[in-house]
Structure formats: structure tokens, C-alpha cells
């Protein structure tokens, strides 16, 4: 779950545990990085589409997540 920043909209990201590739904790056992696998649809040729697999990485720096 995330909150709006600079006029953006909040969103929630539902994730199956099977899609978690790895994570890192800091010295206080707080989550600072999570790597997840997701699938997406991209254009393929002039009219087609294809499904691709990709990895998304979320990094936490203090109170900011990128």
C-alpha cells in the first residue's frame, strides 16, 4: 500500500509469495529491499502483443521507497 505524493494516486500492490525472488533487511531487521517477479504485456510487431516476465526492485532509503 502506498500514499499519494505530489498529487499522485495511492495504490495497493497484491503479491503472491511465489513471486518474491528475494529481500534484504537492515541491522534492525527492517525491510530495505524486495525483488519480485511479475508478468506484463508489451507490443509485439505492428498488431500483436506478447507476455514478458520482468523483475521489479523496491528499495527503501529512510522513509522513501523507490
N, C-alpha and C positions, 0 to 999 in steps of 0.2 A: 504494500500500500504506500502511496506517496501523496504528498500535498502539492498544491499549485505553487508555482514560482513564477514571478513576473507575469502574471496574467494567464499562465498555463492552466490546464485542467488536471485535476487529480486523477489517479488511475490505480487499479489493482492488477497484479500480475499473478494469475493462478499457475502453479507449477507442480508437476508430478515429481516425486522423489527420484524416479528413474531418470529424469533429465538433468539432475545435478551431477556435474562432472567432477567438481572439487570445490574446496573453500579454504580460507585461511583465517586464523584467529590471531589477535594481538596478545600481548603478555597478560592481559586481564581477561582473556577468553571472550572478547567481543568480536563479532564477525566484521572483518575488514575487506574481504573479497569473496565473491561467489562466481563460479563459472557454470553456465547452464547451456544445454544443447536445445536448439529449437528448430523447427521447420518453417519455411516460408515459401511463397510462390513468387517467382520472378518471370519476366517476359522472356520468351524463347522464340527467336525468329520474328517474322512480321506479325503473326497472329497467335502464336502459341504461348503456352505457359509451362513451366516445369517447377517441381518442388525441389528445394535445395535444403540441405542441412547446414546450420551455422552455429557458432559458439558465441554467446553473449557474456561479457565480463562486467560485473558491477564492482566498483572499487569505492571504499569509504575513506575519506580524508576528514577527520574530525566529524562535523555534522553534515558534511556534503557527500552525496553519493553520485558517482559518475558512471 
